[in-house]
Amino acid sequence: MLSVLCACVIAALGLPVLVPRLPAAWRPSLAILPLGSFVYFLLTPISESQLLLTELPPVHLWLKLDGLSRLFALLITGIGTLVYAYSGYYLKNHEGQGRFYGFISLFMGAMLGLVLANDLYFLFICWELTSISSFFLIGLNQQEAKARSAALQALTVTGLGGLALLGGAVILQIHTGTTQIDALAARMPADFSVGITAALLLVWAAAFTKSAQFPFHFWLPGAMAAPTPISTYLHSATMVKAGVYLLFRLSAAFAAHPWWTPVLTTVGAVTMLYAALHALFRHDMKSILAYTTIAALGILVFFIGWASPLSMQAALLFVLVHALYKAALFLITGAVDHATHTRNVLRLHGLRKQLPALAVAGGLAALLNGGFPPFLGFIGKDLMYEALLHEHAVIGVPLLLVVNVALLYAGLQVGYRPFAGSAMPEGEVSKVSFWLWLPPLLLAVLGLLFGFLPQMPNALIAAAHVAVGSSGFAPLQLWHGFNEVLAWSLATLLAGVLFFRFWPMNRERLGWTEKVEMFSPAALFTWLASSLQLFARRYTSFFQHGYLRYYVMTVVAVLIGGISLLLFDDFAFKGSFEPLLELTFYELGTLAMLLAGLVFVVFTPSRLAAVAGLGVMGFAICLLFVFYSAPDLAITQFAIDTLTVILFVLVLYKLPRYIRVSSMAVVLRDGVVSLVFGGLIALLALQVIHQPLQRSVSTFYAAQSYVAAKGKNVVNVILVDFRGADTLVEITVLSIAALGVYGLLKLRLRAEERRNRA
Amino acid sequence: MKSIILKAAAGFLLPLLLLFSLFLLLRGHYLPGGGFVGGLVASIAFVLHAFAGGMKKGQKYFPFHPGFLMPVGLLLAFLSALLPMVTGDGAFMTGLWYPHPVPVIGMLGTALFFDLGVYLLVVGVTLTIIFTIVEAA
């Protein structure tokens, strides 16, 4: 199994380089990669034991192939084979074909890893990889703004879900003590605590976003901007099924939770009804298929929600049926688009003359989709009705009837209508290669074959049924005899055909949906995203306005607020003014110098004079340091002040004349803020002096300075020895600051030089 | 800013201040001084000279950009801190000392090389910042 995943990764790396060098005719043969994997999964027996391959804590690379994994792995590789072959021809003139094969291989590997994973974190990693690779696939036509924004939207929605999944995995690990998925059910606490419920909600968020459940469904129709083979692969059979797979996989652990059935059935019901009705109003073939896919996913969630053996069986079978017909219909859409350059069902008619093989495939796929006997779809639909009739007939059956009729209608729109009626003009339709009609035909025929011989998929579905923890599998049968189920099934078919016959698609219908467009989740999402951006912009420009004076004022104001909060909480003035009487004359002289400098700085009309005043103040402070026996501090301050003055003079010398632009009010405000802050600091200093001092640290340094470090200057010994590691980090920071200044200013210089030269 | 007195004085001040900065560096372990202050004084010497004689002339004393002193100083400080680990005499930053006094320098130990690294780095940082800002202004 690991080798299959590795092959996908190697292909993802190699194919972007290899494909453009390959002759176009050979490119469909790349399908050998998924085909080989398909055969491998077909032949490998189900291993209930898990394969412990390697451990990279906290991610345990546990792979396990059980019935459920095999059902999905076969779908992924099987439809993958057809898509690889189909795209070799379909995209042969696309400049991004190499990229396409690279990303789709990555996607296939991630998807296989997801369904094989038996570890929550490995599953999460694969989950994210599918989101990321599908982002690139949806945006394959990277020149189109529409494709890019659709890709981004899909990534945002599914990426948010991925984060939720990670959160859920972490919570599950905390509460159950394991990340091993098949051990979760046994370790699940009998009473679902708040934590487990939170994990369940997060897992749901992941599944609903990935599987496009209402109200997160809107990214899926947008994702149809991708070339059709990608839509086929990602949005019919695989990626969107990942959420459904997760629900299947965790149903054994969570199905007993009291919220499981109400939430899933409600979400599923709303989604399937909403999307099925929406599909009726579309006339772009891909758009119709997108909405029917959402509806199908809703059906799956709905049935997983009931969590009875029969409903699980119905859901599992529907996974297979849906993959067959939806992939076929998508591939047909692509072929029709390729031949006629339109996907509008209003403009397509009579294609059976020019594209006979495709018409056969389309007809079969539409019948499979509708659930006509003897197709596999018929068995699937019967099972659904049977599951609902057993327990939840009153609401479930009519609901399902409406959805199934709508799906049948939509299937006929795509699979039948373009081929029926009078032929289109000869020039508007080009021939299609067998690479384009064979894959959908194959899928449709398979759907017919499985219907005749239900024992073929029987074992596959039964094994998956065991894997989801259900018992009591009823073997698949085409004919159940005359009963209520058959009545509902035939009623569906009759209603659907009559509906299609007497309510033809017309142009105005799309307009109806546009009226409610502004209330749709998609519009809400866009509104939310743009308001978030607007908020971010406002927020940033409010705090990062670029005015140094306001930055300083904000910092000072916060400090004033914080300090006064603490200082005046329990305030008793401890300072005394008596020591002022003991001031010597040279201390007083220095103070006078300090004050004179201060007044001069504030009131001088010249910048240079202000700088000189600042220098005077700095040197006065140095003197104070000297008086109070801090020579190291004094000498450093002295050097720094000298440098500052020189720097200011060098720079200010070149500035224009100083003009006083501040109004009187601004000057007063600044003065008040400065005085309050200075006063507060002075008060703080006076209070601090009267705190009892802890001397143990300084005593230790003083005592050990010579003994341990052979130095008599304690300050320096602390710097280079006791706290040398701090100094090392500090000088590193200093160099980074210097590099920052250099980089910022030099870059601006270069830009100016370039401007001057130009 | 053409002052003949300043210009003439700066010529004498440069070697004197540099000598003074070395003096501060070396005495740091016993008396006020040290690598940081020494580096600042050395920077002042160069900046003052550049101030008096023009930036171009000030920078010509450096055959390389003063910024290169930063990695050199950093490396020196780091290696002197690392040395005891390499020789196996102790943990990171353990002080190692040559047992006998060396003339002029005094006691020789890893702390001195650490301080020398700080000195070089401070010169590099200060001159890089000042020269860049002045150029940009």
Boltz contact constraints between the chains, C-beta under 6 A:
constraints:
  - contact:
      token1: [A, 631]
      token2: [B, 32]
      max_distance: 6.0
  - contact:
      token1: [A, 632]
      token2: [B, 32]
      max_distance: 6.0
  - contact:
      token1: [A, 635]
      token2: [B, 32]
      max_distance: 6.0
  - contact:
      token1: [A, 635]
      token2: [B, 37]
      max_distance: 6.0
  - contact:
      token1: [A, 636]
      token2: [B, 37]
      max_distance: 6.0
  - contact:
      token1: [A, 639]
      token2: [B, 37]
      max_distance: 6.0
  - contact:
      token1: [A, 639]
      token2: [B, 40]
      max_distance: 6.0
  - contact:
      token1: [A, 639]
      token2: [B, 41]
      max_distance: 6.0
  - contact:
      token1: [A, 642]
      token2: [B, 44]
      max_distance: 6.0
  - contact:
      token1: [A, 643]
      token2: [B, 44]
      max_distance: 6.0
  - contact:
      token1: [A, 646]
      token2: [B, 47]
      max_distance: 6.0
  - contact:
      token1: [A, 646]
      token2: [B, 51]
      max_distance: 6.0
  - contact:
      token1: [A, 647]
      token2: [B, 130]
      max_distance: 6.0
  - contact:
      token1: [A, 650]
      token2: [B, 134]
      max_distance: 6.0
  - contact:
      token1: [A, 651]
      token2: [B, 137]
      max_distance: 6.0
  - contact:
      token1: [A, 654]
      token2: [B, 137]
      max_distance: 6.0
  - contact:
      token1: [A, 709]
      token2: [B, 95]
      max_distance: 6.0
  - contact:
      token1: [A, 710]
      token2: [B, 97]
      max_distance: 6.0
  - contact:
      token1: [A, 711]
      token2: [B, 29]
      max_distance: 6.0
  - contact:
      token1: [A, 712]
      token2: [B, 30]
      max_distance: 6.0
  - contact:
      token1: [A, 713]
      token2: [B, 29]
      max_distance: 6.0
  - contact:
      token1: [A, 713]
      token2: [B, 30]
      max_distance: 6.0
  - contact:
      token1: [A, 713]
      token2: [B, 31]
      max_distance: 6.0
  - contact:
      token1: [A, 716]
      token2: [B, 28]
      max_distance: 6.0
  - contact:
      token1: [A, 716]
      token2: [B, 29]
      max_distance: 6.0
  - contact:
      token1: [A, 716]
      token2: [B, 34]
      max_distance: 6.0
  - contact:
      token1: [A, 720]
      token2: [B, 111]
      max_distance: 6.0
  - contact:
      token1: [A, 720]
      token2: [B, 114]
      max_distance: 6.0
  - contact:
      token1: [A, 720]
      token2: [B, 115]
      max_distance: 6.0
  - contact:
      token1: [A, 721]
      token2: [B, 95]
      max_distance: 6.0
  - contact:
      token1: [A, 721]
      token2: [B, 111]
      max_distance: 6.0
  - contact:
      token1: [A, 724]
      token2: [B, 93]
      max_distance: 6.0
  - contact:
      token1: [A, 725]
      token2: [B, 93]
      max_distance: 6.0
  - contact:
      token1: [A, 728]
      token2: [B, 77]
      max_distance: 6.0
  - contact:
      token1: [A, 731]
      token2: [B, 118]
      max_distance: 6.0
  - contact:
      token1: [A, 731]
      token2: [B, 121]
      max_distance: 6.0
  - contact:
      token1: [A, 734]
      token2: [B, 125]
      max_distance: 6.0
  - contact:
      token1: [A, 735]
      token2: [B, 70]
      max_distance: 6.0
  - contact:
      token1: [A, 735]
      token2: [B, 74]
      max_distance: 6.0
  - contact:
      token1: [A, 735]
      token2: [B, 125]
      max_distance: 6.0
  - contact:
      token1: [A, 738]
      token2: [B, 125]
      max_distance: 6.0
  - contact:
      token1: [A, 738]
      token2: [B, 128]
      max_distance: 6.0
  - contact:
      token1: [A, 738]
      token2: [B, 129]
      max_distance: 6.0
  - contact:
      token1: [A, 741]
      token2: [B, 129]
      max_distance: 6.0
  - contact:
      token1: [A, 741]
      token2: [B, 132]
      max_distance: 6.0
  - contact:
      token1: [A, 742]
      token2: [B, 128]
      max_distance: 6.0
  - contact:
      token1: [A, 742]
      token2: [B, 132]
      max_distance: 6.0
  - contact:
      token1: [A, 745]
      token2: [B, 132]
      max_distance: 6.0
  - contact:
      token1: [A, 745]
      token2: [B, 136]
      max_distance: 6.0
  - contact:
      token1: [A, 749]
      token2: [B, 136]
      max_distance: 6.0
